[in-house]
Amino acid sequence: MNHFQNIAARLEAYGLDAMLLSCEANRFYASGFHSSGTDGMALVTRNKHYYFTDSRYTEAAGRTLRDAELRKVGGGTGYSARLKEAIQEQSIQKMGFEDGYMTVKEFETYRKALPCELVPATDLLLELRRVKSREELEVMTAAQRIAERALEDILQEIRPGVTEREIAARLQYLMLHYGAENMSFDPIVVSGPNGSLPHGVPSEKEIQSGEFVTMDFGCICHGYCSDMTRTVAVGSVTEEMRAVYETVLAAQKAGIAAARAGVTGKAVDAAARQVIEAAGYGRYFGHGFGHGVGVEIHEAPTASSANDKPLPAGAVISAEPGIYLPGRLGVRIEDVIVLTEDGCENLTRAPKELLIL
């Protein structure tokens, strides 16, 4: 899939003749072709689209690209020269660029080299990427199913003596085994007192009986991310552990029930946060309820106290409240949902009632 035409259709509204895409995520979103880091560039104009890359990618790009002309860089002809050619061919006067991604050094290089005005226009892409098409939802669902298959397997391997790092490594292997292209991010696996670290790094700590194990992970399928978190107990739970878990689960369900198109991200966050605060754990839930997911693991829109804008239909957001008691334990439960006019659809099928292994 590609979105060249969708981007081109928005140029007039932004007063642009073209949009330059140098960010890896936006290049992929436009073209459906992935090249690493700075090894590519796309130019979307009102009449024609271009993709520039070097000899390492030209054959693969030629097999994938649709609706765009492929032009090779290298051999003394760099991106600035190729862009200048296209700008002159299309008589481009105003070209949008990704001010949210491009470095100052890169901007200065292109500003001096290109015969057109560069206009900040990151929002053009972010606005489009907020709303997912049916095709995008299908590949995101496929990514989610891969992660869930990995979860099913790893639950059979979690036991006292196994380390956090071993679980993280196995999750990565299993997702690749079941068809993932890559990880959405480095898996987070934390247990016992390490569970109070929302983004803790898996360590050589061994799992102990009577502890929670929190696993936050996801994978990439056809360029789109999945994301999920499950917290499970090993051996047994205390009354406090059970109370914390049930509070987080109730908060997540409240946030999901409040999530629909037209509601602000702040309102969705508040629905979940009120549950946690009522249980006396308010100060132990520091992050937002959720974030957008797509070609990047964190993208717009967010369901947080900072977002007072209505959420659009077709947006995909995570639903991940948590409670983190410093140095003692932590619980987070995360699904991914699609907002609709009537509510939301949960892409996550994995069970989330308290599981004691």
Sine and cosine of phi, psi and omega as CSV:
sin_phi,cos_phi,sin_psi,cos_psi,sin_omega,cos_omega
0.00,0.00,0.50,-0.87,0.14,-0.99
-0.61,-0.79,0.22,-0.98,-0.08,-1.00
-0.77,-0.64,0.47,0.88,0.03,-1.00
-0.82,0.57,-0.74,0.67,-0.09,-1.00
-0.91,0.41,-0.62,0.79,0.02,-1.00
-0.89,0.45,-0.64,0.77,0.02,-1.00
-0.93,0.37,-0.71,0.70,0.00,-1.00
-0.85,0.52,-0.60,0.80,-0.03,-1.00
-0.92,0.40,-0.33,0.94,-0.02,-1.00
-1.00,-0.09,-0.11,0.99,-0.08,-1.00
-0.89,0.46,-0.70,0.71,-0.05,-1.00
-0.87,0.50,-0.67,0.74,-0.01,-1.00
-0.88,0.47,-0.46,0.89,0.02,-1.00
-0.99,-0.10,0.06,1.00,0.01,-1.00
0.93,0.36,0.54,0.84,-0.09,-1.00
-0.90,-0.43,0.48,-0.88,0.14,-0.99
-1.00,-0.05,-0.38,0.93,-0.06,-1.00
-0.34,-0.94,0.26,-0.97,0.07,-1.00
-0.73,-0.68,0.83,-0.56,0.03,-1.00
-1.00,-0.05,0.78,-0.63,-0.03,-1.00
-0.89,-0.47,0.96,-0.28,0.03,-1.00
-0.96,-0.29,-0.38,0.93,0.01,-1.00
-0.93,0.37,0.69,-0.73,-0.04,-1.00
-0.83,0.56,-0.71,0.71,-0.04,-1.00
-0.91,0.41,-0.69,0.73,-0.02,-1.00
-0.94,0.33,-0.58,0.82,0.09,-1.00
-0.86,0.51,-0.71,0.70,0.01,-1.00
-0.91,0.42,-0.70,0.71,0.00,-1.00
-0.83,0.55,-0.67,0.75,-0.02,-1.00
-0.94,0.33,-0.69,0.72,-0.23,-0.97
-0.97,-0.24,-0.42,0.91,-0.13,-0.99
0.98,0.19,0.07,1.00,0.01,-1.00
-0.91,-0.42,0.68,-0.74,-0.04,-1.00
-0.94,-0.34,0.82,-0.57,0.20,-0.98
-0.77,-0.63,0.59,-0.81,-0.19,-0.98
-0.96,0.29,0.55,-0.84,0.19,-0.98
0.77,0.64,-0.88,-0.47,-0.03,-1.00
-0.98,-0.19,0.30,0.95,-0.09,-1.00
-1.00,0.05,0.70,0.71,0.03,-1.00
0.12,-0.99,0.25,-0.97,0.03,-1.00
-0.33,-0.95,0.60,-0.80,0.04,-1.00
-0.85,-0.53,0.55,-0.84,0.06,-1.00
-0.78,-0.62,0.86,-0.51,0.01,-1.00
-0.95,-0.30,0.84,-0.54,0.06,-1.00
-0.87,-0.50,0.07,-1.00,-0.03,-1.00
-0.94,0.34,-0.37,0.93,-0.09,-1.00
-0.89,-0.46,-0.42,0.91,-0.11,-0.99
-0.44,-0.90,0.45,-0.89,-0.04,-1.00
-0.81,-0.58,0.51,-0.86,-0.07,-1.00
-0.75,-0.66,0.49,-0.87,0.16,-0.99
-0.74,-0.68,0.80,-0.60,-0.03,-1.00
-0.92,-0.40,0.73,-0.69,0.10,-0.99
-0.33,-0.94,0.07,-1.00,-0.07,-1.00
-0.98,-0.18,-0.06,-1.00,-0.15,-0.99
-0.89,0.46,-0.35,0.94,0.01,-1.00
-0.93,0.37,-0.39,0.92,-0.13,-0.99
-0.86,-0.51,-0.15,0.99,-0.16,-0.99
-0.89,0.45,-0.64,0.77,-0.01,-1.00
-0.91,0.41,-0.73,0.68,0.00,-1.00
-0.90,0.43,-0.65,0.76,0.01,-1.00
-0.90,0.45,-0.63,0.77,0.01,-1.00
-0.89,0.46,-0.49,0.87,0.03,-1.00
-0.98,0.22,-0.41,0.91,-0.13,-0.99
-0.97,-0.23,-0.65,0.76,-0.15,-0.99
-0.89,0.45,0.67,-0.74,0.13,-0.99
-0.74,-0.68,0.56,-0.83,0.08,-1.00
0.91,0.40,0.38,0.92,0.04,-1.00
-0.50,-0.86,0.54,-0.84,0.06,-1.00
-1.00,0.01,0.76,-0.65,0.01,-1.00
-1.00,0.00,0.80,-0.60,0.06,-1.00
-0.79,-0.61,0.71,-0.71,-0.11,-0.99
-1.00,0.00,0.67,-0.74,0.14,-0.99
-0.95,-0.30,0.30,-0.95,-0.01,-1.00
0.88,-0.48,0.10,-1.00,-0.01,-1.00
0.89,0.46,0.55,0.84,0.01,-1.00
1.00,-0.07,-0.12,0.99,0.03,-1.00
-0.92,-0.40,0.96,-0.29,-0.09,-1.00
-1.00,-0.06,-0.13,-0.99,-0.05,-1.00
-0.89,0.46,-0.64,0.77,-0.02,-1.00
-0.87,0.49,-0.67,0.75,-0.01,-1.00
-0.92,0.40,-0.68,0.73,0.01,-1.00
-0.92,0.40,-0.64,0.77,0.04,-1.00
-0.90,0.44,-0.66,0.75,0.00,-1.00
-0.87,0.50,-0.66,0.75,0.04,-1.00
-0.85,0.52,-0.75,0.66,-0.03,-1.00
-0.91,0.41,-0.64,0.77,0.01,-1.00
-0.87,0.48,-0.67,0.74,0.01,-1.00
-0.94,0.35,-0.63,0.78,0.03,-1.00
-0.88,0.48,-0.63,0.77,-0.08,-1.00
-0.99,-0.13,0.07,1.00,0.00,-1.00
0.80,0.60,0.74,0.68,-0.06,-1.00
-0.98,0.20,0.79,-0.61,0.03,-1.00
-0.97,-0.24,-0.68,0.74,-0.01,-1.00
-0.83,-0.55,0.85,-0.53,-0.03,-1.00
-0.85,-0.53,0.82,-0.57,0.06,-1.00
-0.96,0.28,0.51,-0.86,0.10,-1.00
-0.67,-0.74,0.28,-0.96,-0.09,-1.00
-1.00,0.04,0.99,0.11,-0.02,-1.00
-0.90,0.44,-0.35,0.93,0.03,-1.00
-0.99,0.16,-0.15,0.99,-0.05,-1.00
-0.81,-0.59,-0.61,0.79,-0.11,-0.99
-0.94,0.34,0.67,-0.75,0.05,-1.00
-0.97,0.25,0.32,-0.95,0.04,-1.00
-0.88,0.48,-0.65,0.76,-0.01,-1.00
-0.89,0.46,-0.70,0.71,0.02,-1.00
-0.89,0.46,-0.69,0.73,0.00,-1.00
-0.86,0.51,-0.71,0.70,-0.02,-1.00
-0.89,0.45,-0.60,0.80,0.03,-1.00
-0.88,0.47,-0.75,0.66,-0.04,-1.00
-0.96,0.29,-0.57,0.82,0.01,-1.00
-0.87,0.50,-0.63,0.77,-0.02,-1.00
-0.98,0.21,-0.50,0.87,-0.14,-0.99
-1.00,-0.03,-0.42,0.91,-0.16,-0.99
-0.98,-0.21,0.65,-0.76,-0.06,-1.00
-1.00,0.05,0.80,0.61,0.03,-1.00
-0.37,-0.93,0.22,-0.98,0.04,-1.00
-0.99,0.12,0.71,-0.70,0.06,-1.00
-0.99,-0.13,0.82,-0.57,-0.10,-0.99
-0.88,-0.47,0.80,-0.59,0.04,-1.00
-0.85,0.52,0.79,-0.61,-0.08,-1.00
-0.46,-0.89,0.54,0.84,0.04,-1.00
-0.83,0.55,-0.60,0.80,-0.08,-1.00
-0.88,0.48,-0.44,0.90,0.03,-1.00
-0.85,0.53,-0.71,0.70,0.00,-1.00
-0.96,0.28,-0.66,0.75,-0.04,-1.00
-0.89,0.45,-0.60,0.80,0.03,-1.00
-0.89,0.45,-0.70,0.71,0.01,-1.00
-0.92,0.39,-0.68,0.73,-0.08,-1.00
-0.94,0.34,-0.31,0.95,0.00,-1.00
-0.89,0.45,-0.53,0.85,-0.10,-1.00
-0.95,-0.31,0.85,-0.52,-0.06,-1.00
-1.00,-0.07,0.62,-0.79,0.09,-1.00
-0.99,0.17,0.18,-0.98,0.05,-1.00
-0.87,0.49,-0.61,0.79,0.01,-1.00
-0.91,0.41,-0.65,0.76,0.05,-1.00
-0.90,0.44,-0.66,0.75,0.01,-1.00
-0.90,0.44,-0.56,0.83,0.01,-1.00
-0.90,0.43,-0.69,0.73,-0.02,-1.00
-0.96,0.26,-0.51,0.86,0.07,-1.00
-0.93,0.38,-0.60,0.80,0.07,-1.00
-0.91,0.42,-0.64,0.77,0.04,-1.00
-0.88,0.47,-0.65,0.76,0.05,-1.00
-0.90,0.45,-0.62,0.78,0.01,-1.00
-0.91,0.41,-0.64,0.76,0.01,-1.00
-0.90,0.44,-0.59,0.81,0.05,-1.00
-0.88,0.47,-0.72,0.69,0.00,-1.00
-0.89,0.46,-0.62,0.79,-0.01,-1.00
-0.93,0.36,-0.57,0.82,0.08,-1.00
-0.90,0.43,-0.63,0.77,0.05,-1.00
-0.90,0.44,-0.64,0.77,0.03,-1.00
-0.88,0.47,-0.71,0.70,0.01,-1.00
-0.82,0.57,-0.68,0.73,-0.03,-1.00
-0.94,0.33,-0.69,0.72,-0.10,-0.99
-0.93,0.38,-0.46,0.89,0.03,-1.00
-0.89,0.46,-0.40,0.92,0.03,-1.00
-0.99,0.17,-0.18,0.98,-0.10,-0.99
-0.94,-0.35,-0.18,0.98,-0.03,-1.00
-0.99,0.16,0.85,-0.52,-0.01,-1.00
-0.32,-0.95,0.28,-0.96,0.03,-1.00
-0.82,0.57,0.69,-0.73,0.02,-1.00
0.98,-0.19,-0.39,0.92,0.06,-1.00
-0.98,0.21,0.64,-0.77,-0.05,-1.00
-1.00,-0.01,0.35,-0.94,0.07,-1.00
-0.84,0.54,-0.67,0.74,-0.05,-1.00
-0.92,0.40,-0.59,0.81,0.04,-1.00
-0.90,0.43,-0.66,0.75,0.02,-1.00
-0.90,0.43,-0.68,0.73,0.01,-1.00
-0.88,0.48,-0.68,0.74,0.00,-1.00
-0.90,0.43,-0.67,0.74,0.00,-1.00
-0.92,0.40,-0.63,0.78,0.05,-1.00
-0.86,0.51,-0.68,0.73,0.01,-1.00
-0.90,0.44,-0.72,0.69,0.02,-1.00
-0.86,0.51,-0.72,0.69,-0.06,-1.00
-0.90,0.44,-0.64,0.77,0.02,-1.00
-0.91,0.40,-0.64,0.77,0.08,-1.00
-0.91,0.42,-0.66,0.75,0.02,-1.00
-0.86,0.51,-0.60,0.80,-0.04,-1.00
-1.00,0.00,0.14,0.99,0.17,-0.99
0.89,-0.46,0.06,1.00,0.02,-1.00
-0.93,0.36,0.53,-0.85,0.10,-0.99
-0.99,0.13,-0.56,0.83,-0.03,-1.00
-0.20,-0.98,-0.02,-1.00,0.09,-1.00
-1.00,0.02,0.55,-0.83,0.13,-0.99
-0.92,0.40,-0.51,0.86,0.01,-1.00
-0.18,-0.98,0.21,-0.98,0.06,-1.00
-0.91,0.41,0.81,-0.58,-0.03,-1.00
-0.84,0.55,0.61,-0.79,0.11,-0.99
-0.98,-0.20,0.86,-0.51,0.08,-1.00
-0.74,-0.67,0.91,-0.40,-0.03,-1.00
-0.71,-0.70,0.52,-0.85,-0.07,-1.00
-0.67,-0.74,0.41,-0.91,0.06,-1.00
0.79,0.61,-0.77,-0.64,-0.01,-1.00
-0.89,0.45,-0.40,0.92,0.05,-1.00
-0.94,0.35,-0.28,0.96,-0.02,-1.00
-0.91,0.42,-0.27,0.96,0.02,-1.00
-0.98,0.21,-0.05,1.00,0.03,-1.00
-0.99,-0.14,0.98,-0.21,-0.07,-1.00
-0.82,0.58,-0.61,0.80,0.03,-1.00
-0.88,-0.47,0.69,0.72,0.02,-1.00
-0.90,0.43,0.47,-0.88,0.00,-1.00
-0.99,-0.12,0.75,-0.66,0.02,-1.00
-0.82,0.57,0.70,-0.71,-0.07,-1.00
-0.84,-0.55,-0.10,-1.00,0.05,-1.00
-0.99,0.11,0.13,0.99,0.04,-1.00
-0.88,0.48,0.73,-0.68,0.03,-1.00
-1.00,0.08,0.60,-0.80,0.06,-1.00
-0.93,0.38,0.67,-0.74,0.03,-1.00
-0.90,-0.44,0.47,-0.88,0.11,-0.99
-0.90,0.44,0.63,-0.78,-0.01,-1.00
1.00,0.03,0.20,0.98,-0.01,-1.00
-0.92,-0.40,0.39,-0.92,0.24,-0.97
-1.00,0.07,0.51,-0.86,0.18,-0.98
-0.82,-0.57,0.86,-0.51,0.02,-1.00
-0.96,-0.27,0.78,-0.63,-0.01,-1.00
-0.82,-0.57,0.89,-0.46,0.03,-1.00
-0.89,-0.45,0.88,-0.47,-0.13,-0.99
-0.36,-0.93,0.20,-0.98,0.04,-1.00
-0.07,-1.00,0.18,-0.98,-0.05,-1.00
-0.65,-0.76,0.18,-0.98,0.00,-1.00
-0.95,-0.31,0.75,-0.66,0.05,-1.00
-0.73,-0.68,0.85,-0.53,-0.05,-1.00
0.78,0.62,0.60,0.80,0.11,-0.99
1.00,0.04,-0.06,1.00,-0.06,-1.00
-0.90,-0.44,0.52,-0.85,-0.15,-0.99
-1.00,-0.08,0.49,-0.87,0.29,-0.96
-0.92,-0.40,0.29,-0.96,-0.04,-1.00
-0.39,-0.92,0.74,-0.67,0.05,-1.00
-0.37,-0.93,0.43,-0.90,0.10,-1.00
-0.69,-0.72,0.70,-0.71,0.14,-0.99
-0.74,-0.67,0.66,-0.75,0.08,-1.00
-0.91,-0.42,0.82,-0.58,-0.01,-1.00
-0.83,-0.56,0.37,-0.93,0.04,-1.00
-0.96,-0.27,0.47,-0.88,0.02,-1.00
-0.90,-0.43,0.85,-0.53,0.09,-1.00
0.99,0.11,-0.90,0.45,-0.07,-1.00
-0.30,-0.95,0.22,-0.98,0.08,-1.00
-0.75,-0.66,0.47,-0.88,0.12,-0.99
-1.00,0.07,0.16,-0.99,0.06,-1.00
-0.88,0.48,-0.63,0.78,0.01,-1.00
-0.90,0.43,-0.70,0.72,0.01,-1.00
-0.86,0.51,-0.70,0.71,0.01,-1.00
-0.90,0.44,-0.66,0.75,-0.01,-1.00
-0.90,0.44,-0.67,0.74,0.02,-1.00
-0.90,0.43,-0.71,0.71,-0.02,-1.00
-0.88,0.47,-0.75,0.67,-0.04,-1.00
-0.91,0.42,-0.53,0.85,0.05,-1.00
-0.92,0.40,-0.71,0.70,0.02,-1.00
-0.89,0.46,-0.69,0.73,0.00,-1.00
-0.89,0.45,-0.68,0.73,0.03,-1.00
-0.90,0.44,-0.62,0.78,0.02,-1.00
-0.91,0.42,-0.67,0.74,0.02,-1.00
-0.89,0.46,-0.69,0.72,0.00,-1.00
-0.90,0.44,-0.59,0.81,0.02,-1.00
-0.92,0.39,-0.66,0.75,0.03,-1.00
-0.91,0.42,-0.67,0.74,0.03,-1.00
-0.90,0.44,-0.65,0.76,0.02,-1.00
-0.90,0.44,-0.50,0.87,-0.01,-1.00
-1.00,0.07,-0.23,0.97,-0.13,-0.99
-0.99,0.16,0.84,-0.54,0.09,-1.00
-0.29,-0.96,0.32,-0.95,0.04,-1.00
-0.88,0.48,0.65,-0.76,0.02,-1.00
1.00,-0.09,-0.32,0.95,0.06,-1.00
-1.00,0.06,0.57,-0.82,0.00,-1.00
-0.96,0.27,0.43,-0.90,0.09,-1.00
-0.87,0.49,-0.56,0.83,0.02,-1.00
-0.90,0.44,-0.63,0.77,-0.02,-1.00
-0.93,0.37,-0.63,0.78,0.03,-1.00
-0.90,0.43,-0.71,0.70,0.04,-1.00
-0.85,0.52,-0.69,0.73,-0.06,-1.00
-0.90,0.44,-0.59,0.81,-0.01,-1.00
-0.87,0.49,-0.65,0.76,0.03,-1.00
-0.97,0.24,-0.67,0.75,-0.07,-1.00
-0.89,0.46,-0.59,0.81,0.00,-1.00
-0.87,0.49,-0.59,0.81,0.01,-1.00
-0.91,0.42,-0.71,0.71,-0.02,-1.00
-0.93,0.37,-0.65,0.76,0.02,-1.00
-0.91,0.42,-0.65,0.76,0.00,-1.00
-0.89,0.46,-0.47,0.88,0.02,-1.00
-1.00,0.08,-0.02,1.00,0.04,-1.00
1.00,0.01,0.19,0.98,-0.05,-1.00
-0.93,-0.36,0.28,0.96,-0.11,-0.99
-0.79,0.61,-0.68,0.74,-0.06,-1.00
-0.97,0.26,-0.09,1.00,0.01,-1.00
-0.98,-0.21,0.20,0.98,0.08,-1.00
-0.84,-0.54,1.00,-0.09,-0.16,-0.99
-1.00,-0.10,-0.52,0.86,-0.07,-1.00
-1.00,0.00,0.07,-1.00,0.00,-1.00
-0.97,0.23,0.19,-0.98,0.00,-1.00
-0.92,0.38,-0.60,0.80,-0.05,-1.00
-0.19,-0.98,0.19,-0.98,0.00,-1.00
-0.68,-0.73,0.35,-0.94,0.07,-1.00
-0.92,0.38,0.49,-0.87,0.03,-1.00
-0.73,-0.68,0.62,-0.79,0.02,-1.00
-0.10,-0.99,-0.85,-0.53,0.07,-1.00
-0.96,0.29,-0.32,0.95,0.17,-0.98
-0.88,-0.47,0.47,-0.88,-0.06,-1.00
-0.96,0.30,-0.45,0.89,0.12,-0.99
-0.82,-0.57,0.92,-0.39,0.07,-1.00
-0.52,-0.85,0.05,-1.00,-0.01,-1.00
-0.96,0.29,0.48,-0.88,-0.01,1.00
-1.00,-0.07,0.15,-0.99,0.05,-1.00
-0.93,-0.36,0.47,-0.88,0.15,-0.99
-0.94,-0.33,0.99,0.14,-0.06,-1.00
-0.63,-0.78,0.19,-0.98,0.00,-1.00
-0.91,0.41,-0.25,0.97,-0.01,-1.00
-1.00,0.03,-0.17,0.99,-0.08,-1.00
-0.96,-0.27,0.98,-0.20,0.01,-1.00
-0.98,-0.18,0.33,0.94,0.03,-1.00
-0.98,-0.18,0.55,-0.84,0.02,-1.00
-0.89,0.46,0.63,-0.78,0.04,-1.00
-0.99,0.12,0.65,-0.76,-0.05,-1.00
-1.00,0.06,0.45,-0.89,0.14,-0.99
-0.90,0.44,0.66,-0.75,-0.03,-1.00
1.00,-0.05,-0.10,0.99,0.06,-1.00
-0.96,0.29,0.59,-0.80,0.07,-1.00
-0.93,-0.37,0.86,-0.52,-0.01,-1.00
-0.75,-0.66,0.43,-0.90,0.11,-0.99
-0.99,0.15,0.39,-0.92,0.06,-1.00
-0.79,-0.61,0.99,-0.10,-0.23,-0.97
-0.61,-0.79,0.89,0.45,0.11,-0.99
-0.93,0.36,0.30,-0.95,0.02,-1.00
-0.39,-0.92,0.31,-0.95,0.12,-0.99
-0.78,-0.62,0.76,-0.65,-0.09,-1.00
-0.75,-0.66,0.95,-0.32,0.00,-1.00
-1.00,-0.09,0.95,-0.31,-0.16,-0.99
-0.77,0.64,0.80,-0.60,0.06,-1.00
0.94,0.33,0.11,0.99,-0.07,-1.00
-0.84,-0.55,-0.86,0.51,-0.05,-1.00
-0.21,-0.98,0.22,-0.98,0.09,-1.00
-0.47,-0.88,0.46,-0.89,0.05,-1.00
-0.67,-0.74,0.76,-0.65,0.17,-0.98
-0.67,-0.74,0.64,-0.77,0.05,-1.00
-0.77,-0.63,0.80,-0.59,-0.09,-1.00
-0.73,-0.69,0.79,-0.62,0.20,-0.98
-0.88,-0.47,0.14,-0.99,0.12,-0.99
-0.85,-0.53,0.76,-0.65,-0.10,-0.99
-0.82,-0.57,0.45,-0.89,0.08,-1.00
-0.94,-0.34,0.80,-0.60,-0.03,-1.00
-0.99,0.16,0.67,-0.74,0.06,-1.00
-0.80,-0.61,0.11,-0.99,0.02,-1.00
-0.90,0.43,-0.48,0.88,-0.08,-1.00
-0.99,-0.17,-0.13,0.99,-0.05,-1.00
0.34,-0.94,-0.86,-0.51,0.05,-1.00
-0.39,-0.92,0.34,-0.94,0.07,-1.00
-0.91,-0.41,0.78,-0.62,-0.01,-1.00
-1.00,0.02,0.88,-0.48,0.02,-1.00
-0.98,0.20,-0.21,0.98,-0.09,-1.00
-0.99,-0.11,0.79,-0.62,-0.02,-1.00
-0.95,-0.30,-0.24,0.97,-0.09,-1.00
-0.87,0.48,0.70,-0.72,0.04,-1.00
-0.85,0.52,0.47,-0.88,0.00,-1.00
-0.68,-0.73,0.17,0.99,0.17,-0.99
-0.93,0.37,0.44,-0.90,-0.07,-1.00
-0.81,0.58,0.83,-0.56,0.00,-1.00
-0.91,-0.42,0.83,-0.56,0.05,-1.00
-0.94,-0.34,0.91,-0.40,-0.07,-1.00
-0.99,0.10,0.00,0.00,0.00,0.00
